[in-house]
């Protein structure tokens, strides 16, 4: 009888440890995906050496994203994962990314994803992933991406993909980055 009890405790302990290991694995993957500064590691094959020439051209993109969306006249909130993608559209020149910053609905910076500028190879892409469980951005979240190049370059393509589900339905939509331009008196 004591052997049977011991076996039950061993099985229960093993199941508990297996569940705990699965939960830790999921949380670690989310933490790694969300951690700022991982672009250099996660996308090492997309990066190249920083150009030694002067950075003569520069620009910025504003990308509206939605980590949460209000539904049913504000009574329901749907949470979405967000993947920001920055594509170097140039076939010949590296694209220098100076800043990738994530802001919440109130305009407060939530995360900065670059420790220092990085150079993206021709036609290469990098991504920033925000898990659906990370709702810090809220319904009016956005990214700002500052870029530069040594001279004339094809404008980068910057967009975000949001994916989530509400009940049995699954939803995905994109938001294209808009170049930040100064406007005013003519």
Steps between C-alpha positions, in 0.01 A plus 500: 500500500782741581659421166172589319476829694861581418440426132193731499703780658781448250252511207326810639838666556608412146180642353540814708861541385400443135228767523739738674765442232245571223388822669859615550584422138205709376584791732870489403409507129275802560770673703761443230263616226420822688843585637650817360849463359444152355488627142877475474488134609174386338577657163878473481474356146302807386756748632826628354781728614415863558600714200811711553369780275290792623129429535373758248138384472258438783134463579250366747183291491198511727318165522164486677444160664230346715598273787137529612181588316176607669193315376126479580469872574801487732372211715744245354873524436682277252877463545729454201860402447697754299789433263677809373706433184764733360612413145801645321360556151841586356673244282843654546530705823475423870224669697601636841234471768560762766192449718206263537280629782161374619249748649171450683164671445600800713826552305726362773790289375453137604820346352801591292610203290850608396797543733688677221452549123517190278548463123257280308628316190344558158153342479529378861231530767486524877199460724380596846238271657260597776294215648121533528540479878704824497227765497720789615452678166122506515258595226710788364850352508761592240859455392745759377786374281788739424725401209798637307720414201824620342319654202205445270318182596167333433261595778467216754172312538372504857178331606339317789294182505245453779362151569242400760176322569163582645291198591526250215610764246860577411602836362807643331558844356791720402588860561743670264760742628468858393802721436519776759498830314506848646201701381401860567483836327536502124 
